[in-house]
Amino acid sequence: MTMTAEQIERAARIFDEARKGNYMIDEVPAELGLDNLDDAARVAERVVELSGERVVGFLVGATNPEMQKTLHTDEPYYACILESNLCPSPADLAPRNLLTIGLESEVAFTMGADLPAREKPYSEGEVADAIKSIHASVEVVNGHVRDWLNKPIAWVMADNGTDGPLVLGPAVEDWRGIDRPNIPVTLTVNGKVECEGRGGNALGDPLAVMVWIANKRSREGKGMTAGQVVNTGTTAGIHFASPGGKAVADFGPLGQAVLSF
């Protein structure tokens, strides 16, 4: 059953208060009926409005088979990147502002042209033509639902995809010749290798994620615009770190994303 406008507002206020108060909630009240992705998207949209922040791009989740299995889904979802969360590498983050420090090594893109909403789906070539650059990045997952990996995916999505800082590595504009599915990815924390993967762990090719979100946004009548940043889902799982460390995500030909926390 679709949530009412009042239920959407109540759920959004719960997440907004947790986010602004920097605390976790144990659950979403059952009477709100937050149990499907369509309603979760409506809640997340309102959460973003309540934040008062400018949206500078999008994060795409559940593009990795391992994460899809964990979250009990067979399709990706997306959420908004808020302006305060976009950080150039190297970044020095304040742990007191993070409820969790879940490190995900992701390939990101910066848009160089608009992809407005339209009836005809966008092809891979059209999406590629609209991309300005590719980047190494680390998304710091900062969930506001306790034990979120074991909670309904609708709750994860409603929390604006458990968004946290996105540390963006240097721009690589000559990216078309890069073997994206085989980009080697290594996440090192305090000098120890914690995760390894490759670019193809995100829907087989990070560019495929860009095609997915371009068409998803187009079907929703929203589109995408030049300058927006999109990160495409973890290529090497997720590593939960403790405060007081340094992480280096190495993406071979894309360079590194570096952060301290």
C-alpha positions as CSV (number, residue, x, y, z in Angstrom):
1,M,0.0,0.0,0.0
2,T,1.3,3.4,-0.9
3,M,2.2,5.7,2.0
4,T,0.0,8.8,2.5
5,A,1.5,12.3,2.3
6,E,1.2,12.5,6.1
7,Q,3.1,9.2,6.5
8,I,5.8,10.4,4.1
9,E,6.2,13.6,6.1
10,R,6.4,11.8,9.4
11,A,9.0,9.3,8.2
12,A,11.1,12.1,6.6
13,R,11.0,14.1,9.9
14,I,12.3,11.1,11.8
15,F,15.3,10.8,9.5
16,D,15.8,14.6,9.4
17,E,15.9,14.8,13.1
18,A,18.3,11.9,13.4
19,R,20.6,13.4,10.7
20,K,20.6,16.9,12.2
21,G,21.0,15.5,15.7
22,N,23.7,13.0,14.7
23,Y,22.1,10.0,16.2
24,M,20.8,6.6,15.1
25,I,17.2,5.3,15.2
26,D,16.5,1.6,15.9
27,E,13.5,1.3,13.5
28,V,10.9,3.1,11.5
29,P,7.5,2.8,13.1
30,A,5.5,0.0,11.5
31,E,2.4,2.1,11.1
32,L,4.2,4.3,8.6
33,G,4.3,1.4,6.1
34,L,7.8,2.2,4.8
35,D,8.4,-1.0,3.0
36,N,9.0,-0.4,-0.7
37,L,11.4,1.6,-2.8
38,D,8.9,3.9,-4.4
39,D,7.8,5.2,-1.1
40,A,11.4,5.2,0.2
41,A,12.3,7.5,-2.8
42,R,9.5,9.9,-1.8
43,V,10.7,10.0,1.8
44,A,14.4,10.5,0.7
45,E,13.3,13.4,-1.5
46,R,11.6,15.1,1.4
47,V,14.7,14.4,3.6
48,V,16.9,16.2,1.1
49,E,14.4,19.1,1.0
50,L,14.5,19.3,4.8
51,S,18.3,19.4,4.8
52,G,18.2,22.7,3.0
53,E,21.3,21.7,1.0
54,R,22.1,21.9,-2.7
55,V,22.2,18.6,-4.6
56,V,25.5,18.3,-6.5
57,G,25.1,14.8,-7.8
58,F,24.0,11.3,-7.1
59,L,25.2,8.2,-5.4
60,V,24.2,4.8,-6.8
61,G,23.9,1.9,-4.5
62,A,23.5,-1.9,-4.8
63,T,25.4,-2.2,-8.1
64,N,27.7,-4.8,-6.6
65,P,26.4,-8.4,-6.5
66,E,27.7,-8.8,-2.9
67,M,25.8,-5.7,-1.8
68,Q,22.7,-6.7,-3.6
69,K,22.7,-10.0,-1.8
70,T,23.3,-8.3,1.6
71,L,20.4,-5.8,1.0
72,H,18.1,-8.5,-0.5
73,T,17.6,-6.7,-3.8
74,D,18.3,-7.4,-7.5
75,E,18.3,-3.8,-8.7
76,P,20.3,-0.6,-7.9
77,Y,18.9,2.5,-6.2
78,Y,20.1,6.1,-6.2
79,A,20.2,9.0,-3.7
80,C,21.4,12.5,-3.7
81,I,24.9,13.9,-3.0
82,L,24.6,16.9,-0.8
83,E,27.0,19.8,-1.3
84,S,28.5,19.5,2.2
85,N,29.4,15.9,1.6
86,L,31.5,16.4,-1.6
87,C,35.2,16.6,-0.6
88,P,38.3,16.7,-2.7
89,S,41.1,14.3,-2.0
90,P,43.0,14.3,0.3
91,A,40.3,14.9,2.8
92,D,40.5,15.2,6.6
93,L,37.2,14.2,8.1
94,A,35.9,14.8,11.6
95,P,35.0,11.4,13.1
96,R,32.6,13.1,15.6
97,N,30.3,13.9,12.6
98,L,30.2,10.2,11.5
99,L,28.0,7.6,13.2
100,T,29.7,4.9,11.0
101,I,32.8,5.0,8.9
102,G,31.9,2.5,6.2
103,L,34.5,2.9,3.4
104,E,33.5,2.0,-0.2
105,S,35.9,2.4,-3.0
106,E,33.9,3.6,-6.1
107,V,34.5,4.9,-9.6
108,A,32.9,8.3,-10.0
109,F,32.1,10.5,-13.0
110,T,31.6,14.2,-13.5
111,M,29.0,15.3,-16.0
112,G,30.1,17.7,-18.8
113,A,26.8,18.1,-20.5
114,D,23.1,17.9,-19.6
115,L,21.0,14.7,-20.2
116,P,17.5,16.1,-20.0
117,A,14.4,13.9,-19.5
118,R,13.0,12.5,-22.7
119,E,10.9,9.6,-24.0
120,K,13.6,7.8,-25.8
121,P,16.2,5.9,-23.7
122,Y,19.7,7.1,-23.7
123,S,22.3,4.9,-25.4
124,E,25.7,4.2,-23.9
125,G,27.3,6.4,-26.5
126,E,25.1,9.3,-25.7
127,V,25.8,9.0,-21.9
128,A,29.6,8.7,-22.6
129,D,29.5,11.8,-24.7
130,A,28.0,13.7,-21.8
131,I,30.7,12.7,-19.3
132,K,33.6,15.1,-18.7
133,S,35.8,13.0,-16.4
134,I,36.3,9.9,-14.3
135,H,37.6,9.7,-10.8
136,A,38.8,7.5,-8.0
137,S,36.6,8.0,-5.0
138,V,35.7,6.8,-1.5
139,E,32.2,7.0,-0.2
140,V,32.0,7.1,3.6
141,V,28.8,5.4,4.5
142,N,27.1,7.2,7.4
143,G,23.9,5.4,8.3
144,H,21.3,6.7,10.7
145,V,19.5,3.4,11.2
146,R,21.2,1.1,13.7
147,D,22.5,-2.2,12.1
148,W,21.3,-0.8,8.7
149,L,22.8,-3.7,6.7
150,N,20.3,-6.0,8.3
151,K,17.3,-3.7,8.0
152,P,14.9,-3.3,5.0
153,I,16.5,-1.7,2.0
154,A,13.6,0.8,2.0
155,W,14.9,2.2,5.2
156,V,18.4,2.5,3.8
157,M,17.1,4.4,0.7
158,A,14.9,6.6,2.8
159,D,18.0,7.7,4.8
160,N,19.2,9.2,1.5
161,G,21.1,6.0,0.8
162,T,23.0,6.2,4.1
163,D,25.0,9.0,2.5
164,G,28.2,10.5,4.1
165,P,31.2,12.3,2.7
166,L,32.3,11.5,-0.8
167,V,36.0,11.9,-1.2
168,L,36.7,12.6,-4.9
169,G,40.1,11.9,-6.5
170,P,41.7,13.9,-9.4
171,A,39.8,14.2,-12.7
172,V,40.9,12.0,-15.6
173,E,39.4,13.5,-18.7
174,D,41.1,11.2,-21.3
175,W,39.1,8.2,-19.9
176,R,37.6,6.4,-22.9
177,G,40.6,4.1,-23.5
178,I,40.7,2.9,-19.9
179,D,39.7,-0.7,-19.4
180,R,37.0,0.2,-16.9
181,P,35.9,-3.4,-16.0
182,N,39.4,-4.3,-15.1
183,I,40.5,-1.2,-13.2
184,P,42.3,-2.7,-10.2
185,V,41.1,-1.4,-6.8
186,T,42.8,-1.7,-3.5
187,L,41.7,-0.1,-0.2
188,T,44.4,0.3,2.4
189,V,43.7,1.5,5.9
190,N,46.5,2.4,8.2
191,G,49.0,0.6,5.9
192,K,47.0,-2.6,5.8
193,V,45.1,-3.9,2.7
194,E,41.5,-4.3,3.7
195,C,39.6,-4.7,0.4
196,E,40.4,-5.5,-3.2
197,G,38.2,-5.5,-6.3
198,R,37.9,-4.2,-9.8
199,G,35.8,-1.7,-11.7
200,G,33.6,-4.4,-13.2
201,N,32.1,-5.2,-9.8
202,A,29.7,-2.2,-10.4
203,L,27.2,-3.6,-12.9
204,G,30.0,-5.1,-15.0
205,D,31.3,-1.6,-16.0
206,P,30.9,1.7,-14.1
207,L,29.7,3.2,-17.4
208,A,26.7,0.8,-17.3
209,V,25.8,2.4,-14.0
210,M,25.8,5.8,-15.6
211,V,23.5,4.6,-18.4
212,W,21.2,3.1,-15.7
213,I,20.9,6.3,-13.7
214,A,20.6,8.5,-16.8
215,N,17.6,6.5,-18.0
216,K,16.2,6.2,-14.5
217,R,16.3,10.0,-14.0
218,S,14.9,10.5,-17.5
219,R,11.9,8.2,-16.9
220,E,11.2,10.2,-13.7
221,G,11.1,13.4,-15.7
222,K,14.2,14.8,-13.9
223,G,17.3,14.3,-16.0
224,M,20.9,15.1,-15.1
225,T,22.9,18.3,-15.6
226,A,26.5,19.3,-16.3
227,G,28.7,19.5,-13.3
228,Q,26.9,16.9,-11.3
229,V,29.0,14.1,-9.8
230,V,27.9,10.4,-9.8
231,N,29.5,7.7,-7.9
232,T,28.7,4.2,-9.2
233,G,28.7,1.8,-6.3
234,T,31.4,-0.1,-4.4
235,T,33.9,-2.0,-6.4
236,A,35.5,-3.7,-3.4
237,G,32.8,-4.3,-0.7
238,I,32.6,-2.2,2.4
239,H,35.1,-1.8,5.2
240,F,34.1,-0.4,8.6
241,A,36.9,1.6,10.1
242,S,37.5,3.1,13.5
243,P,38.2,6.8,14.2
244,G,41.8,7.9,14.0
245,G,43.0,6.4,10.8
246,K,44.0,7.0,7.2
247,A,42.6,5.3,4.1
248,V,44.0,5.2,0.6
249,A,41.9,3.8,-2.3
250,D,44.1,3.1,-5.3
251,F,42.4,2.7,-8.7
252,G,45.5,2.2,-10.9
253,P,45.1,4.4,-13.9
254,L,42.6,6.6,-12.1
255,G,44.9,7.5,-9.3
256,Q,44.0,7.6,-5.6
257,A,41.4,8.9,-3.2
258,V,42.9,9.6,0.2
259,L,41.2,10.5,3.5
260,S,41.9,10.7,7.2
261,F,39.3,10.3,9.9
